[in-house]
């Protein structure tokens, strides 16, 4: 399935709206994400901070974990929206790679402007994927 311009803008708008629900009392850096599965379902996520900083969770992973918990593992596209069009962190890139290097990543700013469009493979070159693991019999 090919993403239309309307599909892209819809994912960006969903992520931007989700961003209003981010829990960010420390950084005040709101991130929203919207994930579209190959089956056409959409899941949103927001960043959730914690006073114990290492336990903070990123919006992209929240959206992916919600989808996986509902049985979805094949993704078409994910949008990430921040005020300044920030890029996903390394941890999020690795989790995205787990579910498909061909997933489209849409990075947008808080005004809904698409800043960058690329695939997970382009976002994380030389990704470590399940295929790299030895299987034991």
N, C-alpha and C positions, 0 to 999 in steps of 0.2 A: 504494500500500500504506500502510495506517495503522499507526503504531507503537502497540502495546499497552503497558500499564504494565509487563508482564513484559519486553517488548522493550527498553524504556528502562532498566529495572533491570539487564538482562543487559549492555547496552552500558556502563553505569556500572561494573558489577562487572569487566568485561574491562579497562576503562581503569584502574581502581584496582589490579588485579592487575599490569598491565603496568608501572605506576608503580614497582613494586619493582625493575625493571631499568633505571631511569633512571640515566644517568651524570652526576652532579651534584657533583663534588668541590669546586666553588667556591661556588655559591649554596646548595647543599643543598636546593633547591626542586624537589622531584620532581613531574613532570607526566606523566600517562598519558592516552592518547587511544584511542578505539575508533571506527572508521568503518564504517558499514554501507552497502553499495552498493544500488542499486535492484534489482540481481539477487540480493540476499540474502547476498552474501559479506561477511566482516568482516575488517578489517585493524587492527592495533594499532600504536601508536607511543609512544615515550618521548622526553623531552628529552635531548639529548646535548651536554654542554658541552665547551669547548676552552680551553686556556690562552690562545689567541688569541681573545678573547671574541667578536668579530664573526662568527666561523665557527660559533658555537653553533647548534644546530638545535632547533626546538620540536617537541613531541610531535605536535601536530596536523598539521604539515607532513610529518613522518615517515610518519604513517599515510596521508595523502593521496598522497604520492610513492610509497609501496609499492603502493597500489591502482592508480595510473596506470601504474606500471612493469609491472603485470600486465594492462593493457588496460582497466581500469575507469575510467570518467569520469563516471558518473551516480551521485550519492550521495543516500541517503535521510536519514541522520542521522549526527552525530558527537558523541561524548561527550568531555568534558575534565574530568579529575579532578586536583585539587591538595589539599593539606591544608586550605586555607582557602576553597576554591571560587572561585579566581581565574579571571578572564575571559581569553579568547584575546587575544594581542597584535595589533597592527595588521597586521603582515606575514602572520600566519595568517588574519586576517579577509579580507585581499585574496586569498590563495590559495584560501580557501573560496569566495569570490565567483566566481572563475574557473570553478568547476564547478557553480554553481547557487545562486541566491539563495533558493530554496525549501528548501534543506537545513535540517533541524532541528538545532539546537545544544543539547546538554544539558550544563549546567555543574553539577558536583557537588563536594562536599567529600570529604575522606579517609575519612569514615565512611559514604560511599555515599549521602548525602542529596542529592537534587536541589535545587540552589539556585536555578536559573533555567533556563527552557526558552524558546527563541525561534528565529526563523529567521535565516539569514545576512543576509537583507535588513534585519531589525530590528537585527542586530548591527553592520551596516555600511551605514547609510543613504547614499544617493547613491553607491553603489559604482561604481567604474570597472570596466567589464566589456568583454569582446571586442567587443561591439556598438558601443562607442565608437570603435573604431579604423577609420580609413578603409581601404578596400580599394583596391589599385592593380591595374589591368589592363594 
